[in-house]
Amino acid sequence: MGEISGGQLTVDALLDKGVDKIFSVSGGHIFPLYDCAECSPIELFTTRHEQAAVFMAEAWGRMNRRPGTALVTAGPGFANAVTAIANAKLANSPLVLLSGVVGLHANEKLDLQDMRQLPVIEPLVKKALCCHRTERIPEYIDMAYRIAASGCPGPVYLEIPVDVWNGQAEETRVKRIHSWTETRSVDLEKADRLVEMIAAAERPIFIAGSGAYYSGAEAAFKTFIEAVGAPAFTSAQGRGLLSDTHPLCFASSTLIRPGAAFDALVETDLVVLLGNRISLYYASGEVFNPAAKIVQVDINQAEIGRNRSIDLGIVSDVRSLLAQVNRLMDTGNLAQSCRERFAPWVAHLKEKASFSKDLARFNWESDKTPIHHMRTCAEVDRFMDRPDDIVVADGGDTQVWLSMTRTVRRPGHYLESGLFGCLGVGLPYAQAAQLRYPGKRVCLVTGDGSIGFNFMEFETCLRKGLPVVVVICNDKQWGMIRHAQEVKLGRCIAEGTEIGMVDYHKAVEAFGGKGVLVEAPEEIAPALADAFASGKTACINVMTDPEPISPGSLALAAMGGHDVSQFMA
């Protein structure tokens, strides 16, 4: 049958996995793949930095609920990708990182960009692989995508030495594997027990997280919540799984968000976590009512019981479990009795939410200048009011303020870094969102510190014709660090906290985009309208107040046991 190159084997295997986009920065050790991908159906989307390429691939994987693909060259290219891979690991994002590496013939010869890459990345991925034989490339590609997508999703690393990629293989020796699997396991006995616990509860709450999102549980979750009439919350990648505008959805379960989350968590008698890890977002389990029963549903058995004793652990796909629970709830008058019993609890939480939001409205509607961050976020939230609008958050304080404000109506339409707290995700995430949904409006809200990490991606947006609108909350400082120092040390250290005035909008104009400077709150909405109407990549440079201390800054100051109670309103 003849011979086939390693590059062509790779392209064929990627196409077999449904890959249509590879996010990359070119380099010498990955030429074989570029050569074969150039005339294939696969689009090579090149960024200005490997970190941005991997962030784009991560966001692509999040939005498609199957692995995104990044490709980097050896040595420095690989090293530039490590931060983004660490972010994907902590966020459980499905991702495959392909990397070149020096050829097998060049090991220990001090070759160009030589680096032992596997030991560096192994702790940061679900699996780190290296293919040493050209004919086995399809097997390794299949393995990488299967591992990245199966069970609890996450990043997988596959490196291929350049001489293996350049090599030729006999067609008869190539094994093409097709082992893509979907996990839909459910413990039927545990489903029965969960229904019993729901039937016995008076004040339950149900929180849908990333596990519910990746299982595609939005329809089953909505059916369940409406059937039993119980309060619902969403978290992490689960935001929007049930729209924040739904009468039974109380938006984010994050403690700092204005609403009913804190009251619900401390007063509930039953917490049902649907694909949630017990993490920082729940004060590592300390915030839950000690008397409450805890049910944790997760595809990853190792996550069940982290930081808090669990009364019922269910190792299951969330969608399959909810489908079984819905069937059980559909018998007799069980659902109706739950709705009647939970109605006072829902009414109570609505009162709490209304009171909390009334307190926050002072900042959401503030007319002060410089502009309060929450007013900026509220203006964006009001403007981005279409169900299919996509909003991306980046930064320290800025991401906190936006997470306290944004109304999420659809799953996969609100993106932020997650637990790694990684700055610089914003522009790559927004690019990926605009590329994935070319007809939708995409707005990034970012801090002036975080925008600096991948600023050259503005040029990528313009080169690729992606009309992303970027709102920069410009308080001329590293706000979260400054405020944390002030709380903890009684002062801030100028070096490392002060940025100063930067005309980001003028830099974007120089690239060929649209730039706007905003100094008054009433200017924000018109600036957004003009930016989207322009059809260009746009930068709205909003001068924001450097003084307000966000809950995120207080949390940073509290690390190590510092008392921040005097700073809390």
WOLINVEN-V249956 format. One record per helix or strand. SS is the DSSP state (A for helix, B for strand). FROM is the first residue (numbers start at 1). TO is the last residue. Records with the same first field share a line. If there is no record, write none. Layout:
BEGIN
SS->FROM-TO ; FROM-TO
END
This chain:
BEGIN
B->3-5 ; 21-24 ; 43-46 ; 68-72 ; 95-101 ; 127-131 ; 155-161 ; 168-170 ; 204-208 ; 231-234 ; 249-252 ; 270-274 ; 293-298 ; 312-315 ; 371-371 ; 390-393 ; 414-415 ; 442-447 ; 469-474 ; 477-477 ; 498-498 ; 514-518 ; 538-544
A->6-16 ; 28-37 ; 50-64 ; 76-91 ; 104-106 ; 118-124 ; 134-149 ; 162-166 ; 171-173 ; 188-200 ; 210-214 ; 218-228 ; 236-238 ; 261-267 ; 280-285 ; 301-303 ; 318-329 ; 334-364 ; 373-383 ; 397-403 ; 425-436 ; 450-452 ; 457-464 ; 479-489 ; 504-511 ; 523-534 ; 551-558 ; 565-567
END
